[in-house]
Every structure is written in C-alpha cells, then in structure tokens.
C-alpha cells in the first residue's frame, strides 16, 4: 500500500555541513541520517529541495552525475539528510564509477547512524535494471530502505498509478513484500508531508 500520512514536521533550519569522499570523514555527531539515492537524473536534488523547503539547497542540474560526493545537510540541528551520487550514469570513466560504487557501498554498509535509505525510482518509465539491482542489493545487505516514486505529475491523469503498479509487479517477482512506498512530485510538492512525517516517526522511535 502506498503510504498516506499527514501532519508533517516543520523544517526551520537547513545547513549544508560538507561534502565527503569517504564514510570515515563524515560527521561523528551521532545524529540520525537519512540517505537519498537513485538513478542519475531521477529528480533527487529537486526532491531534496522540496523536502527541505528551500529552492537550491541541493544543486539541480539537467546534466546527470552532478552529485559526486557524500553531501550532508543538517536539519534543525537534529538529523542529517545525506545526498548520495546517482548510479547508472555512463558518461564517466570506469575508474570513477568504481570509486563512486565503493564510496556509496561503504557508507551504506558501515554507517552506524544511517537509519533509512530513500531509493528514488522514476514513475514515468518501466522499471530499470539498475533500479532493481540496487533494491536487491539493499535487501540482501539488510539496509533499511523505502521507495520514493518521483515525477508523478509528469504523467497524464492517473496513469502514473498504472505505471507504478507495473513497476511493483516486476519487483514482486524478486520480493515477497515491498518496503514502504511514497509517491512524489517536487514541482507540485506531493509527498512532502508523508515523507517528513515518516522521518519524524522514525526519529521518535529510534
């Protein structure tokens, strides 16, 4: 079932803490972290800006592969939103791609303060092989995650529901049950309250 929750937290202060090349250099404050990742150009930066209530806290670019580091944003001095590099971007060297993979994998698998990863999937197109592979990786590594369908406003009428159902049907060929899911539009601010309410609930229960 797609999550439908209301009464989200208010975000008053957002501070860019820094960009890091490896997990060991990331902040060691003990604050909870929520990581955001998805295929290049899935709309990650736009979603982060929408959630934070800021226009350009994360740089939006039409060029895939813009995010190349582990970018930390402190939210109301209480938790971190972490912007991870996108995967599936082919126009970089194999060496650089492998460096990104190792950096992301080490962060996801060893970061003790990471409580949830948000896996972004484009609702407009069929399930991509690298999206399925990454979801399976998270599951096999037992890394808690939820799924965020992006750009639902870019599909006419309610046909995004049919497209999401097709995506989930394919995923359920590999999964007995899917994690919690959210439908979002950064432009229309759809899904903001639901995701922030989810984060607040996790913060209150960890």
Buried (B, 14 or more C-beta within 10 A) or exposed (E): EBBEBEEBBEBEEBEEBBBBEEBEEBBEEEBBBBBBBBBBBBBBBBBBBBBBBEEEBBEBEEEBBBBBBBBBBBBEEEBBBBBBBBBBBEEBEEEEBEBBEEBBBBBBEEBEBBBBBBBBBBBBBEBBEBBBEBBEBBBEEEBEBBBBBBBBBEBEEEEBBEBBEEBBEBBEEEBEEBBBBBBBBBEEEBBBBBBBBBBBEBBEEE
